[in-house]
Amino acid sequence: CKTKVYPDNLPTTSVVIVFHNEAWSTLLRTVHSVINRSPRHMIEEIVLVDDASERDFLKRPLESYVKKLKVPVHVIRMEQRSGLIRARLKGAAVSKGQVITFLDAHCECTAGWLEPLLARIKHDRRTVVCPIIDVISDDTFEYMAGSDMTYGGFNWKLNFRWYPVPQREMDRRKGDRTLPVRTPTMAGGLFSIDRDYFQEIGTYDAGMDIWGGENLEISF
């Protein structure tokens, strides 16, 4: 990955992060990792969507804190608890970047995370790009690299599942493990998508209520 060179004229992205009663430390760690590990000219803004949190520190103290950051950070409030999908749609609607990048409120961006996502979309704006998600151990805080040997699929109960990458995809990449894997369905938590293409495919179904449906819905 370190040998890869990406063009400077990549599209800008708005990073949309939904939270509900998130811990101060995890939410701000997510925000700071976006700011510290992204090329400044590629980040249009960060949009924090509060899905009706009750914790006081997520209200005025959060708004005061993010005003001091070197990237524009907007805090949007849902009037009532609406769930992840409707909160994400609210964040997407107010965002301004050419690309929308959805992240969870309790993750960390690593160095070089953004350029590969935006480069795929610049090459083909109909590409929806998911990063490999590494793991931070909940026992030791050890950093554990995620695997590029699995991809998203589903069983006939329409449950999202991880499956081994088929040999045809390994052959297509010709040994270059930095190339993306084509996948029938995607993990719905973290991904980048062209703003106009997101609208063209109908965005999310605003009627989804149960966790996990977005994985299959946006893929189909």
C-alpha positions in Angstrom: 0.0 0.0 0.0 2.8 2.4 0.8 4.0 2.3 -2.8 0.7 3.4 -4.2 0.4 7.0 -5.5 -3.0 8.6 -5.8 -3.9 11.8 -7.7 -4.2 15.1 -5.9 -7.4 16.1 -7.6 -9.6 13.5 -5.9 -13.2 14.5 -5.0 -14.0 16.1 -1.7 -16.0 14.2 0.9 -18.4 15.0 3.7 -17.9 12.5 6.6 -21.3 11.7 8.2 -21.2 10.2 11.7 -24.4 9.3 13.6 -24.3 9.0 17.3 -26.7 8.3 20.2 -25.5 8.7 23.8 -21.9 7.9 22.6 -19.1 8.3 25.0 -17.2 11.6 24.7 -13.9 9.8 24.3 -14.9 7.5 21.5 -16.9 10.1 19.5 -14.1 12.7 19.7 -11.4 10.1 19.0 -13.3 9.3 15.8 -13.5 12.9 14.8 -9.9 13.7 15.6 -8.7 10.6 13.6 -10.6 11.8 10.5 -9.0 15.3 10.9 -5.5 14.1 11.7 -5.2 11.3 9.1 -6.9 12.8 6.1 -5.5 15.3 3.5 -7.1 18.6 4.5 -8.2 19.5 1.0 -10.2 16.3 0.6 -12.3 16.8 3.7 -15.2 19.2 2.9 -16.7 18.9 6.4 -17.7 16.5 9.2 -21.4 16.2 9.9 -22.3 14.8 13.4 -25.9 13.7 13.6 -27.3 13.4 17.1 -30.1 10.8 17.2 -31.8 12.3 20.2 -29.0 11.7 22.8 -29.8 12.4 26.4 -26.3 13.0 27.8 -25.7 16.6 28.6 -22.1 16.6 27.4 -23.3 15.8 23.9 -25.3 19.0 23.7 -23.8 22.5 24.2 -20.3 21.2 25.4 -20.0 19.2 22.1 -21.0 22.2 20.0 -18.5 24.5 21.7 -15.7 21.9 21.3 -16.1 21.3 17.6 -16.2 25.0 16.8 -12.5 25.1 17.7 -11.4 22.3 15.3 -9.6 23.1 12.0 -12.1 21.3 9.9 -15.8 22.5 9.7 -17.8 20.3 12.0 -21.6 20.6 12.0 -23.8 19.1 14.7 -27.3 18.2 13.5 -30.0 17.2 16.0 -32.9 14.8 15.3 -36.0 16.0 17.0 -36.8 12.5 18.2 -35.1 9.1 18.2 -35.2 8.1 14.5 -32.7 5.2 14.1 -29.5 5.0 12.1 -31.0 5.1 8.6 -33.1 8.1 9.0 -30.4 9.9 10.9 -27.9 9.1 8.1 -30.3 10.4 5.5 -30.6 13.7 7.4 -26.8 14.0 7.5 -26.5 13.2 3.8 -29.2 15.8 3.0 -27.2 18.7 4.6 -23.8 17.6 3.5 -22.0 19.4 0.6 -19.0 17.2 -0.5 -18.9 15.4 -3.8 -18.7 12.1 -2.0 -20.5 11.1 1.2 -18.5 8.9 3.6 -20.4 7.2 6.4 -18.5 6.2 9.5 -19.6 4.8 12.9 -19.1 7.0 15.9 -16.7 4.7 17.6 -13.9 3.9 15.1 -10.5 5.2 14.2 -9.2 6.1 10.8 -5.7 4.9 10.1 -3.1 6.7 8.0 -3.9 6.6 4.3 -7.5 5.5 4.8 -9.2 8.0 2.6 -7.3 8.3 -0.7 -8.0 4.7 -1.9 -11.8 5.2 -1.3 -12.0 8.5 -3.2 -9.7 7.2 -6.0 -12.1 4.3 -6.8 -15.0 6.7 -7.0 -13.1 9.1 -9.2 -12.3 6.2 -11.6 -16.0 5.2 -11.6 -18.6 7.2 -9.8 -20.9 4.2 -9.6 -18.5 2.4 -7.3 -19.5 2.1 -3.7 -16.3 1.6 -1.7 -16.0 -0.1 1.7 -12.7 -0.1 3.7 -11.4 -3.2 5.3 -12.3 -2.8 9.0 -9.4 -3.6 11.4 -10.1 -4.4 15.0 -9.1 -2.8 18.3 -9.1 -5.5 21.0 -11.7 -4.9 23.7 -9.3 -6.7 26.2 -5.9 -5.3 25.4 -6.5 -2.4 23.0 -4.2 -4.3 20.6 -4.5 -3.3 16.9 -5.4 -6.3 14.8 -5.4 -6.0 11.0 -8.6 -7.1 9.2 -8.6 -9.7 6.5 -8.8 -9.1 2.8 -9.7 -12.8 2.3 -13.4 -12.4 3.1 -16.2 -10.5 1.4 -19.8 -9.7 2.1 -22.6 -12.1 1.0 -25.9 -13.4 2.4 -27.7 -16.6 3.0 -31.3 -17.4 2.0 -32.6 -16.0 5.3 -31.3 -12.7 4.0 -28.7 -12.5 6.8 -25.5 -10.7 5.9 -22.5 -13.0 6.2 -18.8 -12.9 5.6 -17.6 -15.5 3.1 -14.1 -16.5 1.7 -13.1 -14.5 -1.4 -13.6 -16.8 -4.4 -10.7 -17.9 -6.5 -11.9 -15.9 -9.5 -11.4 -12.7 -7.6 -8.0 -13.7 -6.4 -7.1 -14.5 -10.0 -8.5 -11.2 -11.3 -6.3 -9.3 -8.9 -3.2 -11.2 -10.2 -1.6 -11.2 -6.7 -2.0 -7.5 -6.1 -3.8 -7.5 -2.7 -4.2 -3.7 -2.8 -6.8 -4.0 -5.5 -10.4 -4.0 -4.5 -12.5 -7.1 -4.3 -15.9 -7.1 -6.1 -18.5 -8.1 -3.6 -22.2 -9.0 -4.0 -23.2 -7.3 -0.8 -21.5 -4.8 1.5 -21.2 -4.1 5.2 -23.4 -1.1 5.7 -21.5 0.6 8.5 -18.5 2.3 6.8 -18.4 3.3 3.1 -18.0 6.1 0.6 -20.5 6.8 -2.2 -20.8 9.5 -4.9 -23.5 12.0 -3.7 -25.3 12.1 -7.0 -25.2 8.3 -7.4 -26.6 7.9 -3.9 -29.6 9.9 -5.0 -29.9 8.1 -8.3 -30.2 4.7 -6.6 -32.8 6.0 -4.2 -30.6 6.5 -1.1 -31.6 4.3 1.8 -35.1 3.0 2.3 -36.3 5.4 5.1 -38.7 2.7 6.3 -35.9 0.4 7.6 -36.0 -0.1 11.4 -34.0 -3.2 12.3 -30.2 -3.3 12.4 -28.5 -4.9 9.5 -31.0 -4.4 6.7 -29.0 -1.6 5.0 -26.2 -4.1 4.1 -28.5 -5.9 1.6 -30.9 -3.0 0.8 -28.3 -0.6 -0.6 -26.4 -3.5 -2.4 -29.6 -4.7 -4.2 
